[in-house]
Amino acid sequence: MPLLVKDLMSKKVNTIEENKSVFHAAKQMAKERRGYVVVLKKGKPIGILTDSDVLEKVISKGKDPKKVKVKEVMSSPIITISPEDDLVEASRLMRKNLIKRIPVVKNGKLVGIITDTDIAKVGPEFINIIEERLKLKEEGFEPERTEGRISGICEECGNYSDTLYYVNGRWLCESCKDLEEKD
């Protein structure tokens, strides 16, 4: 089974309402020791403000953080992910969008946040698997045939297999194929 976002996400999310000042947001980031706040409008996530945003969009421009509203400088629209998505998808989104964290949303409600640090905690082996799978997907991976068999990376568990089976539009190893057929 692949690791899912919900397996590693942090359920405690640093949030702020859109009409608060950047000064208030920066104080909150410092207090919580987090480099971000997820911006909410009526309880729903609409953007994210990072410490880099504060530096680049407010401080370096000579603006007064007490007068600038979070909604004026937040990054929006927000990129989110489902708790049921796998970590490969989370990693791909981070890499594609050059971001370090993704709010986790279920049925429109903020339920957590996943960061590049969370993913790194699972170990170098997993990171290597993620990178290899991303590279294969980007290159239009076609499993190689060896003497009538297809070998490659299983799209379910991420392990290499000498024999892959094409099941429901995905290449699976024998173990994952058996599990898929039981469902």
Protein Blocks (a to p, Z undefined) as FASTA:
>chain_A
ZZdfklmmcfbdcdddfkbcfklmmmmmmmnopabdcddeehiafbdcdfklmmmmmmmn
opafklpcfklmpccddddddfkbcfklmmmmmmmnopabdcddeehiafbdcdfklmmm
nojklmmmmmmmmmmmmnopacddeehiacdddfklopacfbdcdeehiacdfklmmmmm
mZZ
